[in-house]
Amino acid sequence: MKLLVLGSGGREHALVWKLAQSPHPTRLWVAPGNGGTAQERLANGRLVENVPIKAEDLPQLLAFAQEHRPDLTVVGPDNPLALGVVDLFQENGFKIWGPNRRAAQFEASKAFSQDFMLRHGIPTARSGTFSDPAAARRFCEELGGRCAVKADGLALGKGVLLTTSVAEAHRAVDEIMVDRAFGAAGSQAVIQELLEGMEISLHALCDGKTARLFPTAQDHKRALDGDQGLNTGGMGTYSPAPFLSEAELASVGRQILEPWLAGCAAEGIDFRGLLYPGVMLTAAGPKVLEFNARFGDPETQVYLTRLENDLVELLMASVEGTLNRTELRWSSDASVCVVAASGGYPGDYRKGVAIQGLEAAAARPGVKVFHAGTALKDGTLVTTGGRVLGVTAWAPTLQRARDEAYAALGLVHFEGMQFRRDIAAKALTPAS
């Protein structure tokens, strides 16, 4: 079968890498792909092909599909989902994996998802949705300034400002709603009480009726060690996270996924794709911070290095509504991904910087270097984004996986490279 993958980041490289291991694909295109995707090879020996079409360019993507007739299209990022690429492809007779435009609202609008949680009894934070900055500031004052101030729309994972005082909260409201630091995404803001506890990432593969829960993972959103600095798209992750037993994970899943599935059925929302709730484990129980409607990045990198199922078959089951016949199988290994980012990220950063040491890092056993912001220019791999690489390692223990990821990262270099040195440290440091 022929596959088309949409996107250009580390998540998409991981998806391509795993899809290419299946015996089913005979040809695989990535639009637009990156410097790593074009180096992957299918089981039949054929190289993956990058296609110079942006993932948001729906007319060109449809034209490509009409010419090349992929048997399955896999959507990686959130923007094309929110724009309705799934609806467009389905209307034109193409099989495509990912939630349709209505279902993608769980990520595309924080106000929609927050209201949905309240309607269906899904545990979440006290919150309010505002289009008037003055009203938003007053609600921040009611919360004593301990707030998560969020741009309602998509903001590349960076439209969330955490505050601990009224003055900070007022500044955050102004930054999002008045200064429009995140563009049109800030026309509305969702303000939540700042929850305390351990944050984990949950993922569940869905087919409209059934949800199959993944193991635990923990992302590291802040740019700097010790969870300091600005929010980013994610500076590293690991799986499994030791903060929930299998029984506790199943319980958390039931508390969130059962009312979510029931709510989708009641409202006629046909969600076929990947639901990714960010969850805070509070003293009062698990609470959903927000929903995402696609694989996390960099969570995909650690999940797919542990997944033992054929990913093509899993995604087809999600599209065709047959997940109830499928059980997910996971390696007992732990996996750790450390992101190498451009200097200055998530603020301004340089592009076009040459990257060295990738072959040496990739040669280490149990290591895969996933490309995120890279491109091949005149035969040299160069940086093109804020998050450049996701150096990922897997091993029988979390400590060994972490050690190996950092050892491999130590072989890679580009000018200005920055990374966190404490990925997975919370899981390995005894609580004080």
GUNUZA-454465 format. One record per residue (C-alpha): x, y, z; residue in three letters. Coordinates in steps of 0.2 Angstrom, whole numbers, plus 2048, in hexadecimal, padded with zeros to 3 digits. Example, Ala and Ser with C-alpha at 12.3 -4.5 7.8 and 13.67 -1.06 7.14 Angstrom:
BEGIN
83E7EA827Ala8447FB824Ser
This chain:
BEGIN
800800800Met8058127FDLys80681E80CLeu80783180ELeu80C83981EVal80984C821Leu81585682CGly82785A82ESer82C858840Gly83384B84CGly82284484FArg82084183CGlu83283A83AHis82D82D848Ala81D82983FLeu82682682FVal83381C837Trp82681083FLys81B80F830Leu82A80B825Ala82D7FB830Gln81D7F482BSer81C7E881CPro80D7F0815His81480180DPro81B7FF7FCThr81D8127FAArg81D820807Leu81D833805Trp81F840812Val81885280FAla82385B812Pro82E85081DGly83F855823Asn852850822Gly84F84082BGly83F839823Thr847838812Ala85482D819Gln84881F81FGlu846810814Arg836804813Leu8377F1815Ala8387EF802Asn8487FA802Gly8408097FAArg84481A802Leu837825809Val8348357FEGlu832846804Asn8258517FBVal8278647FBPro815868800Ile811870811Lys80686681DAla7FA87581DGlu7F987780AAsp7E986D808Leu7E58707F6Pro7F786A7F1Gln7F685B7FCLeu7E58567F4Leu7ED8587E3Ala7FB84D7E8Phe7F08407EFAla7E58407DFGln7F483D7D4Glu7FD8307DFHis7EE8277E8Arg7F58237F9Pro7EB815802Asp7ED81E813Leu7F2830817Thr7F8832829Val7F7844831Val80484983DGly80285B843Pro7F3864849Asp7F187283DAsn7EC86882EPro7DF85F839Leu7D886F83FAla7D787582DLeu7CD866828Gly7D985B81EVal7D084B824Val7BF85181EAsp7C785780DLeu7CF84680APhe7C083C80FGln7B5847804Glu7C08427F5Asn7C082F7F9Gly7D182E802Phe7D4824812Lys7DD82F81FIle7E182D831Trp7DE83B83DGly7CF844845Pro7C384E839Asn7C186183BArg7B4860848Arg7BD853853Ala7CD85D851Ala7C586B85BGln7CB86286BPhe7DC869867Glu7D787885BAla7CD880868Ser7D187F87BLys7C088887EAla7B787A875Phe7C086C87ESer7BE87488FGln7AB87688DAsp7AA864887Phe7B385E897Met7A78688A2Leu798861898Arg79D84F89AHis7A584E8ABGly7B784C8A6Ile7C28528B5Pro7CB8628B1Thr7D08738B9Ala7C58818BDArg7C588C8AESer7BD89A8A4Gly7BD89F891Thr7BF8B288DPhe7BF8BD87ESer7C08CD889Asp7D18D0891Pro7CA8D989FAla7BE8CB8A4Ala7CD8BF8A2Ala7D78C98AEArg7C98C98BBArg7C88B68BAPhe7DB8B58BDCys7D98C08CCGlu7CB8B38D3Glu7D88A68D1Leu7E58B08DAGly7F08B18CBGly7F489E8CBArg7EF89B8B9Cys7F28928A9Ala7EE89F89CVal7EC89788BLys7E989E87AAla7D9895874Asp7DF890862Gly7EF88785CLeu7FF88E861Ala80C88185DLeu80C87B86FGly81288B876Lys802895879Gly80189188CVal80889D899Leu8098978ABLeu8078A58B9Thr8098A58CCThr8038B78D0Ser7F68C38CAVal8038CF8C2Ala80A8C08B8Glu7F88BA8B3Ala7F48CC8ADHis8038CC8A2Arg7FF8BB89BAla7EE8C1896Val7F58D088EAsp8028C6885Glu7F58BA87EIle7E68C587BMet7EC8D6879Val7FE8D5871Asp7F98C5868Arg8098BC86BAla8028AC864Phe7F88B5856Gly7E68B1853Ala7E68A285FAla7E58B086DGly7D48B7867Ser7CD8AD875Gln7D68A7885Ala7D3898890Val7D889B8A2Ile7DA88D8AEGln7DE88B8C0Glu7F18868C2Leu7F08748C7Leu7FD86C8D2Glu80485A8D0Gly80D84F8C4Met8098528B1Glu8098438A6Ile805841893Ser7F783488FLeu7F482E87DHis7E6824877Ala7E381D865Leu7D081F861Cys7C5818853Asp7B5822857Gly7AF814863Lys7BE80D86CThr7CD815874Ala7DD80B877Arg7E8813884Leu7FB815882Phe807813891Pro80C82289BThr81982F895Ala81F84089CGln82384F891Asp82E85D896His82686D890Lys83187B897Arg84188088EAla84D87F89CLeu8528728A9Asp8488718B9Gly8388768AFAsp83E8888ADGln83C89389EGly82F895891Leu82388888CAsn82887F87CThr821871871Gly82B86587CGly83D863880Met83D850884Gly83384288AThr834830891Tyr829821892Ser82381989DPro8218258ABAla82181D8BDPro8148288C5Phe80681C8C0Leu8048098C2Ser7FB8008B4Glu7EC7FF8BEAla7ED8128C2Glu7EF8168B0Leu7E080C8ABAla7D68158B9Ser7DC8268B2Val7D78208A1Gly7C681B8A6Arg7C382C8AFGln7C783689FIle7C482B890Leu7B3823895Glu7AA834897Pro7B483B888Trp7AE82C87DLeu79C82E884Ala79D841881Gly7A383E86FCys79583286CAla78883D873Ala78D84C869Glu790842859Gly7A3845858Ile7AC83784EAsp7BE838855Phe7C982C84BArg7DB83084FGly7E683385ELeu7E083C86ELeu7ED843879Tyr7E784A88APro7F4853894Gly7F084E8A6Val7F48548B7Met7F58488C5Leu7EE8538D3Thr7EA84F8E6Ala7D884F8E0Ala7DB8428D2Gly7DF8448C0Pro7DA8538B7Lys7DB8578A4Val7E58678A0Leu7E186688DGlu7DE85B87FPhe7E985886FAsn7E2850860Ala7F2848859Arg80283F85FPhe80C84986BGly81E84F866Asp82984986DPro81E83B875Glu81D833864Thr82F82F864Gln82F825874Val81E81D871Tyr823816860Leu834810865Thr82A805872Arg81B800867Leu81B7EE861Glu80C7EF856Asn80C7F2843Asp808805843Leu800804831Val7F47F7838Glu7F0801847Leu7EC81183ELeu7E1807831Met7D7800840Ala7D5812847Ser7CF818836Val7C3808833Glu7BC807844Gly7C37F6849Thr7CE7FB858Leu7C37F0863Asn7CC7E185BArg7DD7E785EThr7E87E786EGlu7F77F386FLeu8087EA873Arg8167F387BTrp8297EF87ESer82E7EF890Ser83C7FA88CAsp83D80C892Ala83F81A885Ser84682B887Val84683A87ACys85184987DVal84E858871Val85C86286AAla856873866Ala85D88385DSer864890868Gly85789C86EGly84889086CTyr83A89386FPro83E8A586BGly8488AA85BAsp85589F855Tyr86089C846Arg85D890837Lys86988882BGly876883838Val87F873833Ala87D86383EIle88B858842Gln88C84684AGly87C83F845Leu88482F83EGlu88E82B84EAla87E82E859Ala87382384DAla88081584EAla87E812860Arg872803864Pro86180786AGly862819864Val858822857Lys85B834852Val84A83B84CPhe84B84B842His83F859846Ala84686A83EGly852864831Thr85586481FAla86285E812Leu86B86D80ALys87986A7FEAsp87C859805Gly87D860817Thr87085E825Leu86B86F82CVal85F876839Thr84E87D833Thr84487E843Gly844881856Gly84486F85BArg851867850Val853854856Leu84C848862Gly85A83C867Val85182D86DThr85781D876Ala84F80E87DTrp85580188AAla84F7F5897Pro8508028A4Thr84C8158A4Leu85D8198ABGln86681089DArg85A818890Ala85D829897Arg870826898Asp871820886Glu86682F87FAla87283B887Tyr881832881Ala87B83286FAla876844871Leu888848876Gly88E842865Leu88384F85CVal88786185AHis881871851Phe885883856Glu879889863Gly872878867Met868878878Gln86086A881Phe859866893Arg86585B89DArg8578558A9Asp84B84B89DIle84483C8A8Ala84D8428B8Ala83C8438C1Lys83A8318BEAla84B82C8C5Leu84D8388D3Thr8448328E4Pro83783E8EAAla83D8498F8Ser
